[in-house]
Every structure is written in C-alpha cells, then in structure tokens.
Amino acid sequence: MFRTALLSLMLGFGSISQAALPLADSQGQELPTLAPMLERVNPAVVNIATYSTRRVGVNPLLRDPFFQRFFDIPRQQLQPQQRRAQNSAGSGVIVDAAEGTIVTNFHVIKGADEIQIQLTDGRSYEATLVGADPEVDIAVLEIEAQSLTQLDLRDSDQVRVGDFVVAIGNPFGLGQTITTGVVSALGRSGLGIEGYENFIQTDASINPGNSGGALVDLNGQLVGINTAIIAPGGGNVGIGFAIPSNMMRQVVDQILEQGSVSRGQIGISIQEITPDLQSAFKMRNGESGVLVTGVSDDSPAQQAGLQPGDVILSVDGKATPDIGQLRNQIAFASTDRSVPLRVLRDGRRIDLQVRVSRSYTNETAASVHPLLEGARFENAPDSRGVRVVSLAPDSRAALAGLEIEDRILSINRQRINNVGELRSMLAGRRGELLLQIQRARSAFYLVLR
C-alpha cells in the first residue's frame, strides 16, 4: 500500500515537473531554446589542466651534520625533491578538427610542463604546444585525436553592440558551463591587460577558468576567445573581454605557417592627443587622432610622406582615437597592399598610402655585439626601446635571463628608442652590457658578460 502510494506520488511529481517546463506555449508554438545550437558547439570547447614539476628545497636544519647524526636522517631526505603540481584550469577551442588544433590563452598554459585536454565525451589527451603570442595572449596547441568537432569562425568585424552571445568554458574548474549575454562594447583597448588590445566586451558571465573558452553567436560561430574580466570582488560583475576572432585568426595562421608572429610596422614614434594639443592643432570638436612625433629614415612612413607633427585620424577608413587602436590597426594590417591614412597637417586633411612592413625594423644582433648573438629585435610599437622577437635558447643572452617579448629600454645607462640607435650604440663595442629591461609591468637590470 505504502509503495503504491509512493509510486503514485513520484509519478505525480513527474507530471507536475513536465507541466512546469512546457516545450510550447498555449498556442502550440515552440519556445526558443539554445539547446540545438549548443549540442553542435559544445564538443568543440575543451577543458584544459596544466601541470608543472617544481623543485622543493631541503630545510637548512637538515644540512647540519650534527642534526643529521643525532636524528639519523635517511640520505634520501637530504636530496632536493621534485613535486608535481597543478597550475591552473582553463578552456580551449578546437578550430581544426582534422589537425587537432586548439586555441587558448597564453596565460592558461604559461609555465606548464604538461598540458592535459579533456573533451566533453570524457576522452583525455596530452597536448603539444605549437606556439604562442604572449602580447595578444594566444597559444596554439595540438592533440592527436579522431572524431573531433571544430567551430566555424565568424568575421568579428561584423559583430555589433547588442548582438546576443554565449560564453562557453570551464569556470572555477566546474566543467563545461554556458552563460548568455550581449555584446556590450567593441574595440576596448588601453586596459593594460595585454600588449595588443582590441577586446569585445560582453556581459555574459566570464569567470576564472573561462579563459581560452569560446564566445559564440546564436548560430554557434566563434566571435571571440574569452580572456579577461574586471572583477573587484574576484568574480563576474558583468564586464568580460574576449579577443576578436579576426585578431585570433591572424595570430594563429602565422604561428601555424612560420612558428612565430611578426607584426606590421611603419616606423613612427607617436603620442596621445591631449585637450591642449587638440586645440593647438585646430582639430574639430570631438575629433580624435594620434600625433606623429618622429619618422624613421627609410621607413614605410617616410616613403609614404608622413611627417612629424601630422595627426593620424584614421587607418583604412577606421578612426584612430588612441595609441592602442593605431598600434592594432598597423600591427595587424595586411602587408600585400597599401593602406590608406587620413592625416591632419597644418589644418588640412590629406590622404596618404602606406605599405606596412613586417621586416624592415627586424635586426639580428650577431654582427652588432657578440653577447647579443642569437637575439633578434624590432622597434617597440610606441618607440620606447626595442622588443626581443626571437632568441636562441642556448645563447648567452638567454642563459643570462633575457626572454622573448622583453623590452630593452637602455644599454649601459644610455636610453635607446629604436633598433637603429641600438645598432649605432653597440657598433664596434665589446665587453659586458648592462641592460634595463621591461617585462610585463616590471622593470629591472640585467648584466651580460
């Protein structure tokens, strides 16, 4: 009797639950749902776990011979130990199912000795790092697996504020999770999160662990790679950022084709336009731009006719409201055609054509100074020092602590602004070098002997 009553009660609850979640409204019309799209898309978003082996030091007391004899400490306890630790949990997106290519954020896999990929069907694989671009915060991984699902990429230039988007990732290591929202803003830069910023801002919840995951539209096409949040309390407050798919695609293509990333340069030094400068250069009310303060000899900018004192108003028809936006537009501009510039000069607006170069500023330092052999440099985008773009792992500079993406601000206490000054300063010199280095947000000195 009791069992019959209990079974009837359970069946009753089942009926109530089904009635509470109708698949159609009172008119028989199907209700909207994201489920069909997510069933296609979810298998292309993976969970990432990274591990590293760390050396654990020996307690100084254990090095005391008296202490060792008194407590009869086994010899193995006197040796430094290695400990395997999990560094982080994040997300990734499969962009090429045939090749097993996965895109994630560089900060997700930074410093990892082992990268484990887990698919939604429970399969797990160890990934190989193909290459990375720390300044954009993109890393490319590969796994050897069959029957993978990939995401199609959408032209992120077509994304509009107000478009509905879905964020998919692995927040707080919980496993695959989806959140929904809209595109809140486009072209966010100057946040100091990455070297090159052109973020899509969204209010779809992005939390720790979502990094490297997918931001997709309602068709399931990838519009961005979830990267960062503004989180005063440590969690989502409705302000998240994703790297646009077009920006990601350019970085990934270069890594897959040539193993590294090179960016466009035109050979100028620049500064922001302040209200006083806006008035001095007779700019229109509300007009914005970037001031050219110097033009390098034999550079694409000089060949195009740019001059110090010009204000760059737009690149390829897109406004340049600040240095960050101009850097992005030049760095990721196509090098197979001339790019139009709109410039304000002496109160007149003129149009120029510049051919962006990815090689003219690159300089190998082997012939400049023997201590820099194996390093290659290019001008920093804001003309403050030179950036290390490649470095032989066994070179003296690398062994001394220099790293790719470091920015050299001065040598032997003499400030340098570009590769030309580096070459002139070191020509014919020998002996040790004192380098002032900027790495991320910190600065320090490094001695090469």
C-alpha positions in Angstrom: 0.0 0.0 0.0 2.8 2.4 1.0 4.8 1.5 -2.1 1.8 2.1 -4.3 1.1 5.5 -2.7 4.8 6.4 -3.0 4.9 5.4 -6.7 1.8 7.5 -7.4 3.4 10.5 -5.6 6.5 10.2 -7.7 4.6 9.9 -10.9 2.6 12.9 -9.8 5.7 14.9 -9.2 6.9 13.8 -12.6 3.8 15.1 -14.2 4.0 18.4 -12.4 7.7 18.8 -13.4 6.8 18.2 -17.0 3.9 20.6 -16.9 6.2 23.3 -15.3 8.6 23.3 -18.3 6.4 23.2 -21.4 8.1 22.9 -24.8 5.4 25.0 -26.4 3.2 27.9 -25.4 -0.6 27.9 -25.0 -1.0 28.4 -28.7 1.2 25.4 -29.5 4.2 27.5 -30.7 7.6 26.2 -29.8 9.5 28.2 -27.2 13.0 29.5 -28.1 16.0 27.4 -26.9 19.7 27.4 -27.3 19.9 23.6 -26.9 20.2 22.5 -30.5 23.0 25.0 -31.2 24.8 24.1 -28.0 24.6 20.4 -28.8 26.6 21.1 -32.0 29.0 23.6 -30.5 29.8 22.2 -27.0 32.0 19.3 -28.2 34.4 21.9 -29.8 35.1 23.5 -26.4 37.6 21.7 -24.2 38.7 21.8 -20.6 42.4 22.4 -20.0 44.5 21.4 -17.0 48.2 22.3 -16.7 50.9 20.8 -14.5 54.5 21.7 -13.7 57.3 20.0 -11.8 58.7 22.2 -9.0 61.9 21.6 -7.1 61.4 21.6 -3.3 64.4 22.7 -1.3 65.8 21.0 1.8 65.2 22.5 5.2 68.5 24.2 6.2 68.5 22.3 9.5 68.8 19.1 7.6 72.2 20.3 6.2 73.7 20.4 9.7 75.9 17.3 10.1 75.2 17.2 13.9 71.5 17.3 13.2 71.8 14.5 10.6 73.7 12.2 13.0 71.6 12.9 16.1 68.3 12.2 14.3 69.7 9.5 12.0 68.1 11.2 9.0 68.0 9.0 5.8 70.1 10.2 3.0 67.2 10.5 0.5 65.6 13.1 2.7 68.7 15.3 2.3 68.2 15.5 -1.5 66.1 18.2 -3.2 62.7 16.8 -4.0 60.6 17.4 -7.1 56.9 17.8 -6.7 54.3 17.8 -9.5 51.6 20.4 -9.0 48.5 21.5 -11.0 48.9 25.1 -12.0 45.5 26.1 -13.4 42.3 25.1 -15.1 41.1 26.8 -18.2 39.4 26.3 -21.5 40.2 26.0 -25.2 38.5 25.9 -28.6 39.1 23.3 -31.4 39.5 25.3 -34.6 40.7 22.5 -36.9 39.3 19.0 -36.2 41.4 17.3 -38.8 44.7 18.5 -37.4 43.7 18.6 -33.7 44.4 22.3 -33.5 43.2 24.0 -30.3 43.4 27.7 -29.4 43.5 29.0 -25.9 45.0 31.9 -23.9 48.8 32.0 -23.4 48.3 32.7 -19.7 46.4 29.4 -19.3 49.4 27.3 -20.3 52.2 29.6 -19.3 55.0 27.8 -17.4 53.4 24.4 -17.9 55.4 21.2 -18.3 52.3 19.2 -19.1 49.0 20.2 -20.7 46.0 17.9 -20.5 43.0 18.3 -22.7 39.6 16.8 -21.7 36.8 16.6 -24.3 33.1 16.7 -23.5 32.8 12.9 -24.2 35.3 12.2 -21.4 38.4 11.5 -23.6 41.6 13.0 -22.4 44.8 13.8 -24.3 48.2 15.4 -23.6 48.6 18.4 -25.8 51.7 19.8 -27.6 52.4 23.5 -27.6 52.8 24.6 -31.2 53.5 28.3 -30.5 52.3 31.3 -28.6 51.9 35.1 -28.8 52.1 36.5 -25.2 51.3 40.1 -26.4 47.9 39.0 -27.7 47.6 36.2 -25.1 47.0 33.4 -27.7 48.5 29.9 -27.6 48.1 27.2 -30.2 48.0 23.5 -29.1 47.7 20.2 -30.9 46.4 16.8 -29.9 46.3 13.5 -31.8 42.7 12.5 -31.7 39.9 11.4 -34.1 36.3 12.4 -34.4 36.8 15.9 -33.2 34.4 18.8 -33.7 35.5 22.3 -34.7 34.0 25.7 -34.5 33.4 27.9 -37.6 34.8 31.4 -37.3 32.7 34.5 -37.8 34.0 37.7 -39.2 34.3 39.6 -35.9 34.3 43.0 -37.8 30.6 42.2 -38.5 29.7 41.9 -34.8 27.6 44.7 -33.5 26.9 46.1 -30.0 23.7 44.4 -28.8 24.3 41.1 -30.6 23.4 38.1 -28.4 26.4 35.9 -27.5 27.0 32.8 -25.5 30.2 32.2 -23.4 31.3 28.5 -23.0 34.1 27.4 -20.7 35.2 25.8 -17.5 34.7 28.3 -14.7 36.3 27.5 -11.4 37.1 24.0 -12.7 33.4 23.0 -12.5 33.3 21.6 -16.0 31.7 22.9 -19.2 29.3 25.7 -18.5 27.4 28.1 -20.7 26.3 31.7 -19.9 24.5 34.1 -22.1 24.5 37.9 -22.7 25.1 40.5 -25.3 28.0 42.4 -26.8 28.3 45.4 -24.6 31.1 47.3 -26.5 33.7 46.8 -29.2 37.3 47.8 -29.7 38.1 48.1 -26.0 41.8 48.9 -25.5 44.1 50.7 -23.1 43.2 48.4 -20.3 46.8 47.3 -19.6 45.7 43.6 -19.8 47.7 42.6 -22.9 50.3 44.2 -25.2 47.8 44.4 -28.1 44.1 45.0 -27.1 41.0 45.2 -29.2 38.6 43.4 -27.0 34.9 42.6 -27.4 33.2 43.4 -24.1 30.3 41.3 -23.0 28.0 40.9 -20.0 27.9 37.1 -20.5 29.4 35.8 -17.3 33.1 35.1 -17.6 34.8 33.8 -14.5 38.3 32.3 -13.7 38.6 29.1 -15.7 36.6 30.6 -18.6 39.9 31.9 -20.1 40.5 30.4 -23.5 36.9 29.4 -24.0 34.5 30.3 -26.8 32.3 33.3 -27.3 29.8 32.3 -29.9 26.8 33.9 -31.6 23.4 32.4 -31.8 24.4 30.5 -34.9 27.2 28.8 -33.0 30.0 30.7 -34.9 33.1 31.7 -32.9 33.3 35.5 -32.5 36.0 35.6 -29.8 38.2 33.9 -27.2 37.2 34.7 -23.6 40.2 36.2 -22.0 39.7 38.6 -19.0 37.3 40.2 -16.6 37.1 43.2 -14.4 36.4 41.6 -11.1 36.8 43.8 -8.0 35.4 41.0 -5.8 37.1 38.2 -7.6 34.1 37.1 -9.6 32.0 38.2 -12.5 30.3 41.6 -12.4 29.1 41.7 -15.9 32.3 43.1 -17.6 34.2 40.5 -19.5 36.5 40.7 -22.5 37.2 38.4 -25.5 39.8 38.6 -28.2 38.0 39.0 -31.6 38.1 36.0 -33.9 39.8 38.0 -36.7 42.6 39.0 -34.4 43.0 35.5 -33.2 42.9 34.1 -36.7 45.8 36.3 -37.9 48.0 35.2 -34.9 47.1 31.5 -35.3 47.8 31.5 -39.0 51.2 33.0 -38.5 52.1 30.5 -35.7 51.0 27.6 -37.9 52.8 28.8 -41.0 56.0 30.1 -39.6 56.2 29.2 -36.0 56.2 32.8 -34.7 54.3 36.1 -35.1 55.5 39.2 -36.7 53.6 42.5 -36.7 53.3 45.4 -39.1 55.5 48.4 -38.6 55.7 51.7 -40.4 58.5 53.4 -38.5 57.0 56.3 -36.5 57.0 57.5 -32.9 53.7 58.7 -31.6 51.9 60.3 -28.6 48.3 60.7 -27.5 46.4 63.9 -28.3 45.6 65.9 -25.1 42.9 68.6 -25.0 45.6 71.3 -25.3 47.1 69.6 -28.3 43.7 69.2 -29.9 43.3 73.0 -29.6 46.8 73.7 -30.8 46.4 71.5 -33.9 43.0 73.0 -34.6 41.1 69.7 -34.5 37.4 69.8 -34.8 35.2 69.4 -31.7 35.0 65.7 -30.9 37.7 64.8 -33.5 40.4 62.4 -32.2 43.7 61.1 -33.5 47.3 60.2 -32.7 50.2 62.7 -33.0 53.3 61.7 -35.0 56.4 62.9 -33.2 59.1 61.2 -35.3 59.6 59.4 -38.6 62.4 56.9 -39.1 64.7 57.2 -42.1 63.9 54.8 -45.0 60.8 53.6 -43.2 57.4 52.9 -44.9 56.1 56.0 -43.1 58.8 58.3 -44.6 58.2 56.7 -48.1 54.5 57.4 -47.7 55.2 61.1 -46.9 54.3 61.1 -43.2 55.9 64.0 -41.3 56.5 64.8 -37.6 53.5 66.9 -36.5 51.0 65.0 -38.6 47.9 63.8 -36.7 46.7 60.4 -37.9 42.9 60.5 -37.9 42.2 57.1 -39.5 43.7 53.9 -40.9 42.0 52.1 -43.7 38.8 54.1 -43.1 38.7 53.3 -39.3 39.2 56.0 -36.7 42.3 56.0 -34.5 41.1 57.5 -31.3 44.2 56.5 -29.3 47.6 54.9 -29.5 46.3 51.4 -28.7 43.9 51.5 -31.6 46.5 52.8 -34.0 49.0 50.1 -32.9 46.4 47.4 -33.5 45.5 48.7 -36.9 49.1 48.9 -38.1 50.3 45.7 -36.4 47.5 43.6 -38.0 47.2 45.4 -41.3 47.7 43.4 -44.5 51.1 43.7 -46.0 50.1 42.8 -49.5 48.5 46.2 -50.3 48.9 49.9 -49.5 46.9 51.0 -46.5 45.1 54.4 -46.7 45.8 57.0 -44.0 43.8 60.2 -43.3 46.1 62.8 -41.8 45.6 66.3 -40.4 48.5 68.5 -41.4 48.6 72.3 -41.0 44.8 72.4 -40.7 44.3 70.4 -43.9 43.1 66.8 -44.1 45.2 64.8 -46.6 45.1 61.2 -47.7 48.3 59.1 -47.9 49.1 55.5 -48.8 51.5 53.5 -46.6 52.7 50.0 -47.3 53.0 48.2 -43.9 56.2 46.2 -43.4 56.8 43.2 -41.2 60.6 43.1 -41.7 62.2 46.5 -42.2 62.8 47.0 -38.5 63.9 43.5 -37.7 67.5 43.4 -36.8 69.7 40.4 -35.8 72.3 41.5 -33.3 75.0 38.9 -34.0 77.1 41.4 -36.0 76.4 44.2 -33.5 77.7 42.7 -30.3 78.8 39.1 -29.5 76.8 39.0 -26.3 73.6 39.5 -28.2 74.3 36.8 -30.7 71.1 34.7 -31.3 68.8 37.6 -30.5 66.6 39.4 -32.9 64.9 42.8 -32.2 62.3 45.1 -33.6 61.2 48.6 -32.7 58.7 48.8 -29.8 55.3 49.9 -31.1 55.4 53.2 -29.1 59.1 53.8 -29.9 60.2 53.3 -26.3 63.1 50.8 -26.6 63.4 47.6 -28.7 61.5 44.4 -28.3 63.1 40.9 -28.3 61.2 39.0 -31.0 63.3 35.8 -31.1 66.1 34.3 -29.0 68.2 31.2 -29.4 67.7 29.1 -26.2 71.4 28.4 -25.8 72.6 31.9 -26.5 74.5 33.8 -23.8 71.7 36.4 -23.6 69.1 33.7 -23.0 71.2 31.9 -20.4 71.7 35.3 -18.6 67.9 35.7 -18.3 66.8 37.6 -21.4 63.4 36.4 -22.7 61.3 36.8 -25.8 58.9 39.8 -25.5 61.3 41.6 -23.2 61.7 45.3 -24.0 65.2 46.8 -23.7 64.9 50.4 -22.6 68.6 51.3 -22.1 72.1 49.8 -22.6 75.0 50.8 -20.3 72.6 53.5 -18.9 72.1 55.1 -22.3 68.5 55.1 -23.4 67.6 53.6 -26.8 64.4 54.3 -28.7 64.7 52.0 -31.8 66.8 49.4 -33.5 68.8 52.0 -35.3 70.0 53.5 -32.0 70.8 50.0 -30.7 73.0 49.3 -33.7 74.8 52.7 -33.6 75.4 52.4 -29.8 76.9 49.0 -30.0 78.8 49.2 -33.3 82.4 48.2 -32.7 82.0 47.8 -28.9 82.9 44.7 -26.8 82.7 43.9 -23.1 79.9 43.5 -20.7 76.4 45.1 -21.2 74.1 46.5 -18.6 70.5 46.2 -20.0 67.5 47.9 -18.5 64.6 45.5 -19.2 60.9 46.0 -19.0 59.0 42.7 -18.7 55.2 42.9 -18.4 54.6 45.6 -15.7 58.0 45.3 -14.0 61.4 46.8 -14.8 64.9 45.6 -13.8 68.6 45.5 -14.9 70.4 42.5 -16.4 74.1 42.2 -16.9 75.5 40.2 -19.9 79.1 39.1 -19.6 
